[in-house]
């Protein structure tokens, strides 16, 4: 699990937790997108998604125990999307989320 000492630092070097959790997102055009969350950090997540998305799209993603979050698609590569959360999660919120994700 992520330690408090690893919490601060460069956004690109955030510690990530490997997960395997099916979720749903709403695309700005109203489409519902099935996702598979592959890894997550307090500031972002990587998902697998077969639906077309573009960098800059803002997805509303339903997450267990904490509800919906807004994430901006930063990159797309072969059905994988790297997303940055619009509002990074606080430590308690992040740990609550991790406890609700399927590994």
C-alpha positions as CSV (number, residue, x, y, z in Angstrom):
1,X,0.0,0.0,0.0
2,X,1.1,3.6,-0.5
3,X,3.0,5.2,2.4
4,X,2.5,8.7,3.6
5,X,6.2,9.5,2.9
6,X,5.7,8.6,-0.8
7,X,2.7,10.9,-1.1
8,X,4.5,14.1,-2.0
9,X,6.6,14.5,-5.1
10,X,6.6,14.7,-8.9
11,X,3.2,13.9,-10.4
12,X,4.8,11.5,-12.9
13,X,6.5,9.5,-10.2
14,X,3.5,9.0,-8.0
15,X,3.3,5.5,-6.5
16,X,0.7,3.5,-8.3
17,X,-1.4,0.5,-7.1
18,X,-2.1,-2.3,-9.5
19,X,-5.8,-3.1,-9.5
20,X,-8.3,-4.9,-11.7
21,X,-11.7,-3.2,-11.3
22,X,-14.5,-2.9,-13.8
23,X,-16.1,0.6,-13.7
24,X,-18.2,2.9,-15.9
25,X,-17.6,6.3,-17.1
26,X,-19.7,9.0,-18.8
27,X,-18.1,10.7,-21.8
28,X,-18.8,14.4,-22.4
29,X,-21.0,13.4,-25.4
30,X,-23.2,11.3,-23.0
31,X,-21.9,7.8,-24.0
32,X,-21.5,5.3,-21.2
33,X,-18.1,3.7,-21.4
34,X,-17.2,0.4,-19.7
35,X,-13.7,0.6,-18.2
36,X,-11.2,-1.7,-16.6
37,X,-9.1,0.2,-14.1
38,X,-5.5,-1.2,-14.3
39,X,-3.7,1.0,-11.9
40,X,-4.4,4.1,-9.8
41,X,-2.7,6.7,-7.8
42,X,-4.0,9.7,-5.8
43,X,-3.8,11.9,-8.9
44,X,-4.7,9.6,-11.8
45,X,-5.4,6.2,-13.2
46,X,-4.8,4.0,-16.2
47,X,-7.8,2.2,-17.7
48,X,-8.5,-0.1,-20.6
49,X,-11.4,1.0,-22.8
50,X,-12.6,-0.1,-26.2
51,X,-14.6,3.0,-26.9
52,X,-12.9,5.9,-28.8
53,X,-11.6,8.7,-26.6
54,X,-9.2,11.5,-27.3
55,X,-6.6,13.4,-25.1
56,X,-8.5,16.3,-23.5
57,X,-11.8,14.4,-23.0
58,X,-13.1,14.7,-19.5
59,X,-14.7,11.5,-18.2
60,X,-16.9,11.2,-15.2
61,X,-15.9,7.8,-13.6
62,X,-17.9,6.0,-10.9
63,X,-15.6,4.7,-8.2
64,X,-16.4,2.5,-5.3
65,X,-16.8,4.0,-1.8
66,X,-16.0,7.6,-3.0
67,X,-18.4,8.1,-5.8
68,X,-17.9,9.8,-9.1
69,X,-14.7,11.7,-10.1
70,X,-13.8,13.7,-13.2
71,X,-10.6,12.6,-15.0
72,X,-9.0,14.2,-18.1
73,X,-7.7,11.8,-20.7
74,X,-4.0,12.7,-21.1
75,X,-2.9,9.9,-23.5
76,X,-4.4,7.1,-25.5
77,X,-2.5,4.0,-26.7
78,X,-3.9,0.8,-28.0
79,X,-7.1,0.7,-25.9
80,X,-5.4,2.1,-22.9
81,X,-6.1,5.6,-21.5
82,X,-4.0,7.5,-19.1
83,X,-6.1,9.9,-17.1
84,X,-5.4,12.7,-14.6
85,X,-7.9,13.3,-11.9
86,X,-9.4,16.9,-12.0
87,X,-9.0,16.9,-8.2
88,X,-6.3,14.7,-6.6
89,X,-7.6,12.4,-3.8
90,X,-6.6,13.1,-0.3
91,X,-4.8,10.3,1.6
92,X,-7.9,9.1,3.6
93,X,-10.1,9.2,0.4
94,X,-7.5,7.3,-1.6
95,X,-7.1,4.6,1.1
96,X,-10.9,4.3,1.2
97,X,-11.0,3.9,-2.6
98,X,-8.3,1.2,-2.5
99,X,-10.1,-0.8,0.1
100,X,-13.1,-0.9,-2.3
101,X,-11.2,-2.0,-5.4
102,X,-11.0,-5.6,-6.6
103,X,-7.4,-6.8,-6.9
